[in-house]
Amino acid sequence: MSASPRRRICLMMGPGTLPSQGRDRMDLTHYNAKLSGKPRLTPREMVAAVPEIEDIAQIVHDDEGANEQATHEDLRCLSRKISGILARRDVDGLVYIQGTNTLEETAYFLNLTVRSDKPMVVVGAQRPFTAISTDAHLNLVNAIRVAACEEARGKGVVTVTNSEINAARDVTKTSTYQVQTFQSRDLGVLGYADADRIVFYRAPLRRHTTQSEFDIMAIEALPAVEVLYPHTGSNPGLPRAAVALGARALVIAGVGAGALGLFTEELKTLVAEGVIVARSARVGEGRVLAIGNTHEEGMIATDNLNAQKAAILLALALTKTRDPRELQRFFDEY
């Protein structure tokens, strides 16, 4: 293994499958506390159940309980907390456990806002800790191995699942239940947590962590950004309805190369009224371009960020500017 002996890794936890307990070993679907009657394990309980972890690193436990993971405010508070932890001299890296459903959004938010070059890993599992053939144990072990690996320093936030290391910016969940769910699609993995050692093949080039201009300590609130998904038969009034409900900006998970479909005319009107609109794509791979027949004047092209990550970046960017040209710069650089 390439992990440095006894590095001090902080272990934090949010809600999710990895620490959950099913009713029995065959329970792969009814493992939340309400259905199984069993509470999620604490980080200390998981480390005790997998004693090999203590051979990899010295675990610094966050004993404040699970961190909430539902809103931008939750992410803002989490980022501030992690920033403080990584500033400590007695912490060399950090592993954050959370549910896989929004794991990529948390990882990307931290990638943009935690100004530290110490290794940061966000990890989850598709099967509960107690299930037969669970991925929870090995995912947790490998996440700690990566966080304790010197080569992970400076690579921004990464995810570690199914023995694969992916960049927070690139990774997305691709399968509902299968363990190979996290993939970076057209860009590929950064490396692997293999049995012999941690190995990296590439590093992220877009701005992150220590190169980020987003100061989470100066951000008191994040503006509301909504994601809309056009399809055949969409109600063209949905964009205005979202604005009426409080959205400060809209991300459109467009059809094809980011076309706006039945939302087009309404969105053009909203842009003229000063609403910020960013074009993403629902197809899952490839870039959305700021040129061509799908682009509309005054709108922002989100490059190859999926819609949920584009909403994260746009919310942060709006704390600095509402100038569409400057907002486009953020999507070109991050």
Secondary structure by P-SEA (a helix, b strand, c coil): cccccccbbbbbbcccccccccccccccccccccccccccccaaaaaaaccccccccccccccccccccccaaaaaaaaaaaaaaaaccccccbbbbbbccaaaaaaaaaaaccccccbbbbbbbcccccccccaaaaaaaaaaaaaaccccccccbbbbcccbbbbccccccccccccccccccccccccccccccccccccccccccccccccccccccccbbbbbbbccccccaaaaaaaaacccbbbbccccccccccaaaaaaaaaaabbbbbbbbcccbbbbbcccccccccccccccccaaaaaaaaaaaaaccccaaaaaaaaacc
